[in-house]
Amino acid sequence: MASWMVVVVVVSDDPVFLAAFAQQAREGRLLVWATRLIVVSRQAPYSLHPLHQTLALTNSLLLLVDGAAGVARAAGWVVLPYQRPGIAPLQVASWTAEGNLSLHRPLFWDKFNKLSGETNLLVTLETSHRHSVVMHPDPTAPGGVRLEFRGFMVTILDYLAQGINFSYTFKRAPDQSWGAKMQDGSFTGMLGLVNREAIWENVVLQEVHFGLGPFGINAARYEAVDFTWPVSFVDVKVFTGRGSPEVDPWGFLLPLTPWVWIVLLLLVLFLSAGSIFLFTKFSWKDLGSMGNLSTINLHFVGIMLRQCEFPSLTLLAVWVGGGGWWWQRVVLGVWMLMTMVLTRSYEGNLMSLLAVRHLPQPYQTLRDVVDDPSVVMVWHKQGAPIQSVMDATSGIFSEVKASEEQGRLLVLPLIEYGAILDKVINQRIAIIDYVRITRATSSRHFSLTGRCDFYIGQENIMAHPVAMIGQKDSPIIPSLNARITSMTEAGLYNYWNNEGIANYSACERVKTKTTIISSSLSLRQCWVGKFLCVWQ
């Protein structure tokens, strides 16, 4: 088991021993594809049923020796993949009594690279936002009904079936879910179908050969199945409603940049302090009077706020009258001109900004959702993201798991997302799931209503590669990987994935601002209007 590319030779005529060897080799994961197995026996092929599954799924050769009349003769046989017990294996070589070797094909070859056209594989898939189930009448199928699916993963399955040369039959999981690891160590859903084995005519067979999914890759699922090469990488983000347009309560600060506000404040302080002490002809004794100092400070602020009648006349009497210097008049004139231009510009910009409504997007991170007790979090039932939450012992995922006691954690299958969209729009529910899933949900809603009522948060909560699954050490996985690599490099997966979604990019870049031509002032905006009135 610690070695690779070794040859294991098993010599026996005892079917019980061969069956025990096959069971232990399968349970101990001894016979991976890199290991070559040669079984030497004098039994007939049909009497080696216990070895059938092992010979079919391994890189193996069955060598049957005929020692009748003391003459050594042998024939080499290969059990083709996924053949039912009772079907004769393929003869690849023979040795005559004279010792001549006749090779019909190589003794060991990649028999999973191209399957026989008669191979029929069991594939599991489940309904989702992208896949629907269809039942067709079929007298040859169990119950007279044949199960079929429609969706982009079926297109990918057809591509793989054509490349590897097999037909397929769908099989659904009893609980109609992706699957998760239970507390007793068992697996449910499609994961359980691929992980379990079935018994047919006293022979151990696979219940399902591989699952389409695609499935998010995580450690818990690796215990049950092997993954193919990833077909894509997906991010998990917050998905919720955009809310109603509203005026920014701090909009009165937007007409001027922070540096303009700072410079304006510094100028007021300089003119009300430095100019008074350095450029006026008041005596130090007069300046010591708090009344004079506070009055002159108000003059400069009054000019800036356009309260011009009394303050400007008083300031003119002090600066211009009584033999004032010429530079005093220049400072006063420049200050009045600058504040007039600034206030006029501020008023115009503020009026324009009040006509702009902001679409609030308060939940950009998972922390934003967890900290809001009024929001219910929805996660995909038995999906890879919720598995990470349930396995968490610390951090924010453990806080999400603890919120279940407060009734704030809800797990739903994908097909039920459409029933909760009204609550998502009202920001009472936030969906935490793959961006591919939530964006498809938003696109379908846009196709029905013509509105982009949702947004996706900025934080990448987690990222998962997604892939198809097969049984542990399944030799068909390398063959699937070769086709998946060529498919993804050619861009076919993304093309087929996006092709089946109408208006997929319609709400990809949602505007966060909108302009209202005519709108009434609400109580929420009154303090903004009050500030504007005071300024004017």
C-alpha positions in Angstrom: 0.0 0.0 0.0 3.0 2.3 0.5 4.3 1.5 -3.0 3.3 2.6 -6.5 3.6 0.9 -9.9 4.1 -2.6 -8.5 2.9 -5.9 -9.8 0.7 -8.0 -7.5 0.4 -11.7 -8.5 -2.3 -13.8 -6.9 -2.2 -17.6 -7.4 -5.2 -19.7 -6.3 -7.9 -22.1 -7.3 -10.0 -21.4 -4.2 -12.9 -19.0 -4.9 -13.3 -18.3 -1.2 -9.7 -17.1 -1.0 -10.0 -15.0 -4.1 -13.2 -13.4 -2.8 -11.5 -12.6 0.5 -8.5 -11.1 -1.3 -10.8 -9.0 -3.5 -12.7 -7.7 -0.4 -9.6 -6.8 1.6 -7.9 -5.2 -1.5 -11.0 -3.0 -2.1 -11.4 -2.0 1.6 -7.7 -1.4 2.0 -7.4 0.6 -1.2 -4.6 -1.6 -2.4 -5.4 -1.9 -6.0 -5.2 1.6 -7.3 -4.8 2.0 -11.1 -1.0 2.3 -10.8 -0.8 -1.2 -9.4 -0.9 -4.1 -11.9 -2.8 -7.2 -10.8 -2.2 -10.7 -12.3 -4.6 -13.4 -11.1 -3.4 -16.9 -12.0 -6.0 -19.7 -11.6 -7.3 -22.9 -13.2 -10.9 -21.9 -12.7 -13.2 -21.0 -15.5 -14.0 -17.3 -15.9 -17.7 -17.8 -15.0 -16.7 -19.3 -11.7 -14.8 -16.2 -10.6 -17.8 -14.0 -9.9 -16.4 -12.8 -6.6 -13.4 -11.3 -8.4 -15.5 -9.7 -11.2 -15.8 -6.2 -9.7 -12.1 -6.2 -8.8 -11.0 -7.3 -12.2 -13.3 -4.9 -13.9 -12.1 -1.8 -12.1 -8.4 -2.5 -11.8 -5.5 -2.6 -14.2 -5.6 -6.4 -14.1 -5.0 -9.6 -16.1 -6.7 -12.9 -15.5 -4.4 -15.7 -16.5 -6.2 -19.1 -16.8 -3.8 -22.1 -17.0 -4.9 -25.4 -18.5 -2.6 -28.2 -17.2 -4.6 -31.1 -18.6 -2.5 -34.1 -19.7 0.6 -32.4 -18.3 0.7 -29.8 -21.1 1.0 -26.2 -20.0 -1.3 -23.9 -21.9 -2.7 -20.5 -20.8 -4.9 -17.7 -21.9 -5.0 -14.1 -20.8 -8.3 -12.4 -20.2 -9.3 -8.8 -19.3 -12.6 -8.0 -17.7 -13.9 -4.8 -19.4 -15.1 -1.9 -17.2 -18.6 -2.0 -15.8 -19.5 -5.3 -17.3 -22.2 -7.3 -15.6 -21.2 -10.7 -14.1 -21.8 -13.5 -16.5 -20.5 -11.7 -19.6 -17.4 -13.3 -21.0 -14.2 -11.2 -20.6 -12.0 -10.1 -23.5 -9.2 -12.5 -24.5 -6.0 -10.5 -25.1 -3.3 -13.3 -25.2 -2.8 -17.0 -25.4 0.1 -19.4 -25.0 0.2 -22.6 -27.0 1.6 -25.9 -25.8 4.8 -25.2 -27.8 5.3 -22.0 -25.9 4.3 -19.6 -28.6 2.7 -16.4 -27.4 -0.1 -14.8 -29.4 -1.0 -11.2 -28.4 -4.4 -9.9 -29.6 -3.8 -6.5 -27.9 -1.5 -5.2 -25.1 -1.7 -7.1 -21.8 -2.2 -3.9 -19.8 -3.7 -0.8 -21.3 -5.9 2.1 -20.2 -9.2 0.4 -20.7 -11.0 3.4 -19.2 -9.8 5.9 -21.8 -12.3 4.6 -24.3 -15.1 2.4 -23.1 -17.1 0.0 -25.2 -20.2 1.4 -26.7 -22.4 -1.0 -24.7 -21.3 0.5 -21.4 -24.1 2.2 -19.5 -23.1 4.3 -16.5 -25.4 5.3 -13.6 -25.1 9.1 -13.0 -26.7 11.1 -10.2 -27.9 14.6 -10.5 -30.4 16.7 -8.6 -32.8 19.6 -9.4 -31.5 23.1 -8.8 -31.8 26.6 -10.1 -30.2 25.4 -13.4 -31.6 21.8 -13.7 -35.1 20.5 -13.9 -36.3 16.9 -13.9 -38.4 15.3 -16.7 -40.2 12.0 -16.5 -40.6 10.2 -19.9 -42.8 7.1 -20.4 -40.5 4.1 -21.2 -41.7 0.5 -21.1 -38.2 -0.8 -20.8 -37.4 1.3 -17.7 -38.3 0.3 -14.1 -41.8 1.4 -13.4 -42.4 2.3 -17.0 -40.9 5.8 -16.5 -37.5 7.0 -17.5 -35.8 9.8 -15.5 -34.1 12.6 -17.4 -32.7 16.0 -16.5 -32.4 19.3 -18.4 -29.7 21.8 -17.8 -26.1 22.8 -18.7 -24.5 19.9 -16.7 -26.4 17.5 -19.0 -24.7 19.2 -22.0 -21.4 18.6 -20.2 -22.4 15.0 -19.6 -23.1 14.5 -23.3 -19.7 15.9 -24.1 -18.0 13.4 -21.7 -20.1 10.5 -22.9 -19.2 11.1 -26.5 -15.5 11.4 -25.6 -15.3 8.3 -23.5 -18.0 6.4 -25.4 -20.6 5.4 -22.9 -24.4 5.8 -22.4 -25.9 6.9 -19.1 -28.9 6.5 -16.9 -29.9 9.0 -14.2 -30.6 8.0 -10.6 -31.8 10.4 -7.9 -30.9 10.4 -4.3 -33.7 9.3 -2.0 -33.6 12.6 0.0 -33.0 14.7 -3.2 -30.0 16.6 -1.9 -26.4 17.1 -2.6 -25.3 15.3 0.5 -23.5 15.9 3.8 -21.7 13.9 6.4 -23.9 12.8 9.3 -22.8 12.4 12.9 -22.7 8.6 12.5 -20.1 9.0 9.7 -22.5 8.1 6.9 -23.2 10.3 3.9 -26.6 11.4 2.5 -27.8 12.6 -0.8 -25.8 12.2 -4.0 -22.6 11.8 -2.0 -24.1 8.8 -0.3 -25.1 7.2 -3.6 -21.6 7.5 -5.0 -20.0 6.4 -1.8 -22.1 3.3 -1.2 -21.9 -0.1 -3.0 -24.8 -2.3 -4.1 -25.0 -6.1 -4.2 -26.1 -7.8 -7.5 -26.1 -11.6 -7.8 -23.8 -11.8 -4.8 -21.3 -9.4 -6.5 -20.4 -6.0 -5.0 -21.2 -3.3 -7.5 -21.2 0.5 -7.4 -24.6 2.0 -6.7 -23.8 5.1 -8.8 -20.7 5.5 -10.9 -20.2 9.2 -10.6 -22.1 12.4 -9.7 -22.4 15.5 -11.9 -23.2 18.2 -9.3 -21.0 20.2 -9.6 -19.9 19.8 -6.0 -17.9 22.1 -3.8 -14.7 20.5 -2.7 -14.1 20.3 1.1 -12.4 17.9 3.5 -15.6 16.2 4.7 -16.5 15.2 1.2 -13.0 13.9 0.5 -13.6 11.2 3.0 -16.4 9.7 0.9 -15.5 10.4 -2.7 -12.8 11.4 -5.2 -13.2 14.6 -7.1 -12.4 15.2 -10.7 -10.3 18.1 -11.9 -12.2 21.3 -11.0 -14.5 22.6 -13.7 -14.6 26.1 -12.1 -13.9 28.2 -8.9 -16.7 29.9 -7.2 -17.0 32.5 -4.4 -19.4 32.6 -1.5 -20.9 36.1 -0.9 -23.9 37.8 0.7 -26.9 38.2 -1.5 -29.8 40.5 -0.3 -32.1 43.3 -1.4 -31.0 46.8 -2.4 -33.6 48.7 -0.4 -35.6 51.8 -1.3 -33.9 55.0 -2.6 -33.2 57.6 0.1 -31.3 60.8 0.6 -27.9 60.5 2.3 -28.4 62.2 5.8 -24.8 63.5 5.6 -25.4 64.9 2.1 -24.8 68.5 3.2 -21.1 67.7 3.6 -20.7 66.3 0.0 -20.6 69.6 -2.0 -17.1 70.3 -0.5 -14.3 67.9 -0.1 -12.7 67.3 3.3 -9.7 69.5 2.5 -11.9 72.4 1.5 -13.7 72.2 4.9 -10.4 72.1 6.7 -8.9 75.0 4.8 -12.1 77.0 5.3 -12.0 76.4 9.1 -8.3 77.4 9.3 -9.0 80.6 7.4 -11.7 81.6 9.8 -9.5 80.9 12.7 -6.6 82.8 11.1 -8.7 85.9 10.2 -10.5 86.0 13.5 -7.3 85.6 15.6 -4.2 86.4 13.6 -5.5 89.3 11.6 -7.1 90.8 14.7 -4.0 90.7 16.8 -1.5 91.6 14.0 -3.3 93.9 11.6 -5.9 95.9 13.4 -5.2 99.2 15.2 -6.9 98.2 18.3 -4.7 98.4 21.4 -3.8 95.3 23.4 -6.0 96.6 26.1 -9.0 96.6 23.8 -8.2 93.2 22.5 -8.2 91.9 26.0 -11.9 92.5 26.1 -13.8 89.2 25.5 -16.7 91.1 24.1 -14.6 92.8 21.3 -12.8 89.5 20.5 -16.0 87.4 20.3 -17.8 90.1 18.3 -15.0 90.4 15.7 -14.9 86.5 15.4 -18.6 86.6 14.6 -18.0 89.2 11.9 -15.9 86.8 9.8 -18.3 83.9 10.4 -21.2 86.1 9.6 -19.8 87.1 6.2 -19.1 83.4 5.4 -22.8 82.5 6.3 -24.0 85.6 4.3 -25.4 87.3 7.4 -24.1 90.6 5.9 -26.2 93.4 7.1 -24.9 94.2 10.6 -21.6 92.4 10.8 -20.2 93.8 7.5 -21.1 97.3 8.4 -19.4 97.1 11.8 -16.3 95.5 10.3 -16.1 98.1 7.5 -16.3 100.8 10.2 -13.4 99.3 12.0 -11.2 98.4 9.1 -11.9 101.0 6.5 -12.9 104.0 8.6 -10.6 105.8 11.0 -7.6 105.8 8.7 -7.2 102.1 8.1 -4.4 100.8 6.1 -4.9 99.8 2.4 -4.0 96.1 3.0 -6.8 95.9 5.5 -9.3 96.8 2.8 -7.7 94.2 0.5 -8.0 91.4 3.1 -11.6 92.2 3.8 -12.5 92.4 0.1 -10.7 89.1 -0.8 -12.5 87.3 2.2 -15.9 88.6 1.1 -15.3 87.7 -2.6 -14.0 84.2 -1.7 -16.9 83.4 0.7 -19.5 84.7 -1.9 -18.1 82.4 -4.6 -17.8 79.5 -2.2 -21.3 79.8 -0.8 -22.9 80.2 -4.2 -21.1 77.1 -5.5 -22.1 75.2 -2.3 -25.8 76.0 -2.7 -25.9 74.9 -6.3 -24.1 71.6 -5.6 -26.3 70.9 -2.6 -29.4 71.4 -4.5 -28.2 68.9 -7.1 -27.2 66.4 -4.5 -30.6 66.6 -2.8 -32.1 65.3 -6.1 -29.9 62.1 -5.9 -31.2 59.1 -4.0 -28.8 56.5 -2.7 -29.7 52.8 -2.8 -28.5 51.5 0.6 -26.4 48.3 0.6 -25.7 47.8 4.3 -24.6 44.1 4.1 -21.2 43.8 2.4 -19.6 41.2 4.7 -20.8 38.3 6.7 -20.0 40.2 9.9 -22.6 42.9 8.8 -25.3 40.2 8.6 -24.3 38.4 11.8 -24.3 41.7 13.8 -27.8 42.7 12.6 -30.3 40.7 14.8 -33.2 41.5 12.4 -31.8 39.5 9.5 -32.3 35.8 8.9 -29.4 34.0 7.1 -30.3 31.4 4.5 -27.7 28.8 3.5 -27.9 26.0 0.9 -29.1 22.8 2.5 -26.3 20.1 2.7 -24.1 22.3 0.6 -20.3 22.8 1.0 -20.6 26.3 2.7 -23.0 25.1 5.4 -20.8 22.1 6.0 -18.0 24.5 6.9 -20.3 26.3 9.3 -21.4 23.1 11.0 -17.8 21.9 11.4 -16.6 25.3 12.8 -15.5 25.5 16.5 -14.4 29.1 16.5 -14.5 32.3 14.5 -17.4 33.9 12.7 -18.7 30.6 11.4 -19.2 29.4 14.9 -21.3 32.6 15.5 -23.4 31.7 12.5 -24.0 28.2 13.9 -24.9 29.7 17.3 -27.5 32.0 15.6 -29.6 28.9 14.8 -30.8 28.9 18.5 -32.1 32.4 17.9 -34.0 31.4 14.8 -31.7 33.3 12.5 -30.2 30.4 10.6 -32.3 28.7 7.9 -31.1 26.0 5.4 -33.1 25.5 2.2 -32.7 23.6 -1.0 -31.9 25.7 -4.1 -35.3 25.2 -5.6 -37.0 27.0 -2.7 -34.9 30.2 -3.1 -37.6 31.7 -5.4 -40.3 31.5 -2.6 -38.3 33.8 -0.3 -37.3 36.6 -2.7 -39.9 39.0 -1.4 -38.3 38.9 2.1 -34.9 39.2 0.5 -35.9 42.4 -1.3 -37.1 43.8 2.1 -33.7 42.9 3.6 -35.3 40.6 6.2 -33.4 37.6 4.7 -29.8 37.4 3.4 -28.8 34.4 1.3 -25.2 33.2 1.8 -24.3 31.0 -1.2 -22.2 30.7 -4.3 -22.2 33.8 -6.6 -23.1 31.6 -9.6 -26.3 30.5 -7.8 -27.4 33.9 -6.5 -26.6 35.7 -9.8 -28.7 33.1 -11.7 -31.5 33.8 -9.1 -31.2 37.5 -9.7 -31.2 37.1 -13.5 -34.4 34.9 -13.4 -36.1 37.6 -11.2 -35.0 40.3 -13.7 -36.5 38.3 -16.6 -39.9 38.2 -14.8 -40.0 41.7 -13.4 -37.5 43.8 -15.4 -36.0 45.1 -12.1 -32.6 44.6 -10.4 -33.8 44.4 -6.8 -30.7 42.6 -5.4 -27.0 43.1 -4.9 -24.1 40.9 -4.0 -21.7 41.9 -1.2 -18.1 42.7 -1.7 -16.5 40.2 0.8 -15.4 36.8 -0.5 -16.6 34.8 2.5 -15.0 31.6 1.1 -13.9 30.2 -2.2 -14.4 26.7 -3.4 -13.3 24.8 -6.5 -16.2 22.8 -7.8 -16.0 19.4 -9.6 -17.8 16.1 -10.3 -17.4 13.2 -8.0 -16.6 9.4 -8.3 -15.9 6.6 -6.0 -12.7 6.4 -4.1 -9.8 5.4 -6.4 -12.3 5.1 -9.3 -10.2 4.6 -12.5 -12.7 6.5 -14.6 -11.6 9.8 -12.8 -8.4 10.2 -14.9 -10.3 9.7 -18.1 -12.9 12.3 -17.0 -10.0 14.6 -16.0 -8.5 14.5 -19.5 -11.8 15.6 -21.1 -12.6 18.1 -18.4 -9.2 19.8 -18.9 -9.7 20.1 -22.6 -13.3 21.4 -22.0 -12.3 24.1 -19.5 -9.2 25.2 -21.5 -11.5 25.7 -24.6 -13.9 27.8 -22.4 -16.8 25.4 -23.1 -17.8 25.1 -19.4 -18.2 28.8 -18.9 -19.9 29.1 -22.3 -22.5 26.4 -21.5 -23.0 27.6 -18.0 -23.7 31.2 -19.0 -25.6 30.3 -22.1 -28.5 28.8 -20.2 -29.2 31.9 -18.1 -31.3 34.6 -19.6 -30.2 38.2 -18.7 -27.2 36.8 -16.8 -25.2 40.1 -16.9 -28.3 42.4 -16.7 -27.8 43.1 -13.0 -24.1 42.5 -12.8 -23.2 46.1 -12.2 -26.1 47.6 -10.3 -26.2 51.4 -9.8 -26.0 52.6 -6.3 -27.5 56.1 -7.0 -30.6 57.3 -8.9 -31.9 60.8 -9.8 -35.4 61.8 -8.7 -37.0 64.5 -10.9 -39.7 65.4 -8.4 -39.8 64.3 -4.8 -41.3 65.5 -1.5 -39.1 66.2 1.6 -39.6 63.5 4.2 -39.2 63.8 8.0 -36.0 61.8 7.7 -34.5 64.5 5.6 -35.8 67.5 7.5 -32.5 68.2 9.4 -30.7 68.3 6.1 -33.2 70.9 4.8 -32.9 72.8 8.1 -29.2 73.0 7.6 -29.7 74.3 4.1 -32.1 77.0 5.3 -29.7 78.2 8.0 -26.9 78.4 5.4 -29.0 80.5 3.0 
